[in-house]
Amino acid sequence: MTEKAYETLLLDRPREHVLRIALNRPEVGNATNTKMGEELFELFRQFYVDFTAARCIVLTGTGKLFCGGGDLKERQGMTDATWQRQHAIFEQAFMAMIDCPIPVICAVNGHAFGGGTEMALCCDFIYAAEGARLALPEVTRGILPGGMGTQNLPRACGPRRAKEIILAGQPFTAAEGYEWGIVNKVCAPDKLMDEALATAAKIAENAPISVRQAKKSIDRATELDRKTGYMFEIEAYNRTVPTEDRHEGINAFNEKRKPVFKGK
């Protein structure tokens, strides 16, 4: 992966093999504009090609909010064709996030509305700061969630709860999100990043091929019947058998030492 400077994103590596991506438009609550959509798509599609770029990714926001949703000032006066063209860019970005073979933890550092909540739901799991609120308010603005919200939210909390959240368009708290299975962990704001990075570091210490194959297999669990999903799991498992990391894991256990995985 080629490191570069982005206009709307900040990248750094706070832990070994961990890449942190921060939405970086704090002056507008990290609202998503066309440029951010283009940059997210460009960045995440690189991970599909070069999955050795990191072993775990943490997605967060700069400033007080995670993401306030779409930049409605940019959208003011857009023609239908321009609106749909912009949305097509975000469609590709969201799908690139879903297809990312590297585990992605979302650290929701503040409110996440609309596309911000959808972006969080595209990640593998969510840690959220106490006091953060999330919402999918699109129906209150004459549209509906279009960033995989109607697909990812029911998978997280069930269709009945998802209908309540989406059809009412009302915000919910991080604590409610935890209770409903949307948020994995609620953290004190000053501890959120430490907690997310600690988990990312644990993931990054494990055998990279095994982690990627496990993620891929889990993703199929809600899309296939159990037996077909198990066949997928076996194929994913067999990919790990001839790896150097599998031998290293066994040797390290028997030699009573910590394994050193190389992703080979």
LUMKE-800904 format. One record per residue (C-alpha): residue in one letter; x, y, z; chain. Coordinates in steps of 0.001 Angstrom, whole numbers. Last residue first. Layout:
# LUMKE-800904
residuo / x / y / z / cadena
a / X / Y / Z / A
...
***
This chain:
# LUMKE-800904
residuo / x / y / z / cadena
k / 2837 / -16502 / 5319 / A
g / 1369 / -13686 / 7403 / A
k / 4542 / -13364 / 9440 / A
f / 3385 / -14566 / 12860 / A
v / 5734 / -14517 / 15839 / A
p / 4289 / -16869 / 18452 / A
k / 4733 / -16160 / 22187 / A
r / 6705 / -18862 / 23950 / A
k / 5972 / -22147 / 25702 / A
e / 7976 / -24289 / 23236 / A
n / 4918 / -26448 / 22581 / A
f / 2683 / -23433 / 22027 / A
a / 5318 / -21646 / 19925 / A
n / 5761 / -24717 / 17710 / A
i / 2006 / -25050 / 17086 / A
g / 1585 / -21369 / 16221 / A
e / 4725 / -21317 / 14083 / A
h / 3529 / -24317 / 12056 / A
r / 208 / -22583 / 11381 / A
d / 2055 / -19339 / 10602 / A
e / 4131 / -21061 / 7929 / A
t / 893 / -21760 / 6077 / A
p / -184 / -25142 / 4679 / A
v / -3228 / -25497 / 6999 / A
t / -4566 / -21928 / 6780 / A
r / -6322 / -22235 / 3398 / A
n / -7964 / -25419 / 4673 / A
y / -9876 / -23354 / 7224 / A
a / -11406 / -21059 / 4590 / A
e / -12532 / -24085 / 2583 / A
i / -13945 / -25640 / 5750 / A
e / -15757 / -22414 / 6627 / A
f / -17316 / -22233 / 3160 / A
m / -18615 / -25807 / 3560 / A
y / -19938 / -24742 / 6958 / A
g / -21784 / -21847 / 5359 / A
t / -23381 / -24259 / 2902 / A
k / -24525 / -26378 / 5868 / A
r / -25804 / -23418 / 7864 / A
d / -27749 / -21726 / 5091 / A
l / -25898 / -18789 / 3582 / A
e / -25935 / -15001 / 3990 / A
t / -25860 / -14509 / 7761 / A
a / -22880 / -16812 / 8296 / A
r / -21026 / -15617 / 5182 / A
d / -19396 / -12728 / 7053 / A
i / -18155 / -15197 / 9673 / A
s / -16234 / -17103 / 6966 / A
k / -14513 / -14000 / 5607 / A
k / -13581 / -12833 / 9091 / A
a / -12148 / -16269 / 9915 / A
q / -10122 / -16300 / 6685 / A
r / -8714 / -12846 / 7391 / A
v / -7829 / -13744 / 10980 / A
s / -6208 / -17045 / 9973 / A
i / -4172 / -15326 / 7265 / A
p / -3023 / -12673 / 9719 / A
a / -1976 / -15066 / 12521 / A
n / -2746 / -13174 / 15722 / A
e / -837 / -10187 / 17091 / A
a / -2871 / -7755 / 14960 / A
i / -6098 / -8893 / 16631 / A
k / -4646 / -8179 / 20069 / A
a / -3336 / -4819 / 18849 / A
a / -6769 / -3895 / 17502 / A
t / -8285 / -4760 / 20877 / A
a / -5828 / -2475 / 22658 / A
l / -6315 / 183 / 19976 / A
a / -10068 / 260 / 20554 / A
e / -9669 / 445 / 24335 / A
d / -7017 / 3174 / 24170 / A
m / -9148 / 5085 / 21672 / A
l / -12215 / 5002 / 23885 / A
k / -10508 / 5779 / 27205 / A
d / -10937 / 9568 / 27257 / A
p / -14544 / 9233 / 26090 / A
a / -15374 / 6612 / 28736 / A
c / -16164 / 3458 / 26817 / A
v / -19266 / 1628 / 25577 / A
k / -18504 / -1764 / 24030 / A
n / -19852 / -3970 / 21259 / A
v / -22366 / -1501 / 19798 / A
i / -25271 / -2710 / 17641 / A
g / -26325 / -5561 / 19932 / A
w / -29486 / -3918 / 21275 / A
e / -28146 / -3226 / 24786 / A
y / -24944 / -1801 / 23335 / A
g / -26870 / 488 / 20981 / A
e / -28985 / 1579 / 23935 / A
a / -25791 / 2502 / 25793 / A
a / -24441 / 4334 / 22735 / A
t / -27647 / 6346 / 22731 / A
f / -30427 / 6281 / 20160 / A
p / -31468 / 8936 / 17669 / A
q / -34962 / 8989 / 16090 / A
g / -35685 / 8260 / 12428 / A
a / -38992 / 6627 / 13335 / A
l / -38867 / 4271 / 10348 / A
i / -35138 / 3559 / 10680 / A
i / -34861 / 2906 / 14428 / A
e / -38184 / 1085 / 14797 / A
k / -37573 / -940 / 11641 / A
a / -34108 / -1930 / 12870 / A
r / -35571 / -3095 / 16185 / A
r / -37997 / -5354 / 14339 / A
p / -35442 / -6522 / 11770 / A
g / -32827 / -7817 / 14220 / A
c / -30086 / -5914 / 16049 / A
a / -26886 / -6279 / 14027 / A
r / -28107 / -8034 / 10882 / A
p / -31118 / -5714 / 10843 / A
l / -28690 / -2725 / 10895 / A
n / -26463 / -3963 / 8068 / A
q / -29051 / -4267 / 5295 / A
t / -31260 / -1202 / 5770 / A
g / -28143 / 819 / 6557 / A
m / -26265 / -306 / 3443 / A
g / -25293 / 3299 / 2679 / A
g / -28653 / 4322 / 1230 / A
p / -30690 / 4982 / 4359 / A
l / -34008 / 6480 / 3235 / A
i / -35041 / 9734 / 1541 / A
g / -37480 / 12543 / 2323 / A
r / -35512 / 14235 / 5073 / A
t / -37239 / 12663 / 8104 / A
v / -36875 / 9301 / 6340 / A
e / -33079 / 9789 / 6440 / A
p / -32809 / 9979 / 10236 / A
l / -30540 / 6933 / 10758 / A
a / -29237 / 7734 / 14203 / A
l / -26370 / 7362 / 16656 / A
r / -25719 / 9175 / 19903 / A
a / -22425 / 9412 / 21739 / A
g / -22652 / 10178 / 25462 / A
e / -20348 / 7369 / 26495 / A
a / -17907 / 6764 / 23652 / A
a / -18541 / 3940 / 21226 / A
y / -16757 / 713 / 20280 / A
i / -18170 / -810 / 17104 / A
f / -17685 / -4055 / 15215 / A
d / -16682 / -5371 / 11802 / A
c / -17097 / -1984 / 10125 / A
c / -19918 / -1302 / 7666 / A
l / -22159 / -473 / 10635 / A
a / -19865 / 2426 / 11548 / A
m / -20180 / 3803 / 8012 / A
e / -23954 / 3498 / 8238 / A
t / -23955 / 5405 / 11525 / A
g / -21922 / 8183 / 9907 / A
g / -24045 / 8028 / 6755 / A
g / -27026 / 9102 / 8823 / A
f / -25838 / 10387 / 12184 / A
a / -22843 / 9503 / 14327 / A
h / -22374 / 11554 / 17504 / A
g / -18999 / 11317 / 19201 / A
n / -15864 / 9159 / 19375 / A
v / -17310 / 6212 / 17499 / A
a / -14285 / 3912 / 17399 / A
c / -15059 / 1623 / 14446 / A
i / -12988 / -1554 / 14362 / A
v / -12012 / -2861 / 10915 / A
p / -10659 / -6375 / 10333 / A
i / -8623 / -6625 / 7095 / A
p / -10329 / -8362 / 4153 / A
c / -12136 / -5124 / 3183 / A
d / -15241 / -6158 / 1213 / A
i / -17631 / -4274 / 3514 / A
m / -15446 / -1163 / 3336 / A
a / -15216 / -1420 / -463 / A
m / -19007 / -1764 / -574 / A
f / -19361 / 1430 / 1446 / A
a / -16954 / 3306 / -847 / A
q / -18657 / 2062 / -4032 / A
e / -22065 / 3161 / -2788 / A
f / -20463 / 6430 / -1698 / A
i / -19362 / 7175 / -5261 / A
a / -22803 / 6162 / -6566 / A
h / -24334 / 8659 / -4128 / A
q / -22413 / 11482 / -5757 / A
r / -23654 / 10452 / -9196 / A
q / -27200 / 10154 / -7853 / A
w / -27086 / 13674 / -6422 / A
t / -25582 / 15042 / -9644 / A
a / -28343 / 13434 / -11718 / A
d / -31098 / 14650 / -9407 / A
t / -29715 / 18168 / -9612 / A
m / -27953 / 19503 / -6544 / A
g / -29482 / 22659 / -5053 / A
q / -28221 / 22022 / -1522 / A
r / -26100 / 18859 / -1594 / A
e / -22891 / 20631 / -582 / A
k / -24749 / 22261 / 2302 / A
l / -26262 / 18889 / 3161 / A
d / -22846 / 17365 / 3873 / A
g / -23952 / 13785 / 4505 / A
g / -23807 / 12385 / 8006 / A
g / -22681 / 14090 / 11213 / A
c / -19628 / 11880 / 11555 / A
f / -17571 / 10876 / 14586 / A
l / -18128 / 14127 / 16401 / A
k / -16019 / 16131 / 18866 / A
g / -12894 / 16637 / 16766 / A
t / -11319 / 14042 / 14509 / A
g / -13233 / 10881 / 13655 / A
t / -12632 / 7158 / 14017 / A
l / -11793 / 4030 / 11991 / A
v / -9372 / 1512 / 13518 / A
i / -7749 / -957 / 11115 / A
c / -6204 / -4346 / 11869 / A
r / -3462 / -6440 / 10277 / A
a / -2185 / -3648 / 8065 / A
a / -1049 / -3080 / 4460 / A
t / -782 / -6867 / 4006 / A
f / -4258 / -6926 / 2431 / A
d / -2899 / -5261 / -704 / A
v / -5620 / -5717 / -3347 / A
y / -8671 / -5556 / -1083 / A
f / -6838 / -3061 / 1120 / A
q / -6381 / -737 / -1854 / A
r / -10158 / -725 / -2353 / A
f / -10413 / 822 / 1087 / A
l / -8264 / 3851 / 326 / A
e / -9656 / 4823 / -3080 / A
f / -13236 / 4345 / -1910 / A
l / -12658 / 6372 / 1247 / A
e / -10957 / 9084 / -803 / A
e / -13761 / 9383 / -3344 / A
g / -16414 / 9481 / -646 / A
m / -14446 / 12079 / 1291 / A
k / -14196 / 14224 / -1836 / A
t / -17935 / 14014 / -2461 / A
n / -18770 / 15259 / 1034 / A
t / -19299 / 13325 / 4244 / A
a / -19806 / 15472 / 7315 / A
n / -16831 / 15266 / 9661 / A
g / -18640 / 17543 / 12137 / A
v / -18341 / 20492 / 9753 / A
e / -15138 / 22059 / 11165 / A
p / -13970 / 18564 / 12096 / A
r / -13483 / 17512 / 8451 / A
n / -10944 / 14751 / 9063 / A
l / -12416 / 11274 / 9191 / A
a / -9686 / 9407 / 11041 / A
i / -8030 / 6215 / 9802 / A
r / -5813 / 4306 / 12225 / A
l / -3614 / 1513 / 10856 / A
v / -2433 / -1257 / 13188 / A
h / 499 / -3531 / 12233 / A
e / 2528 / -2253 / 15197 / A
r / 509 / 326 / 17093 / A
p / -328 / 4025 / 16548 / A
r / 41 / 3839 / 12747 / A
d / -1324 / 7055 / 11216 / A
l / -3807 / 8157 / 8588 / A
l / -5865 / 11348 / 8472 / A
l / -8760 / 11605 / 6010 / A
t / -10481 / 14489 / 4197 / A
e / -7687 / 15906 / 2021 / A
y / -5586 / 12766 / 1936 / A
a / -1826 / 12458 / 2241 / A
k / -310 / 9320 / 812 / A
e / 948 / 5915 / 1920 / A
t / 1289 / 3433 / -942 / A
m / 0 / 0 / 0 / A
***
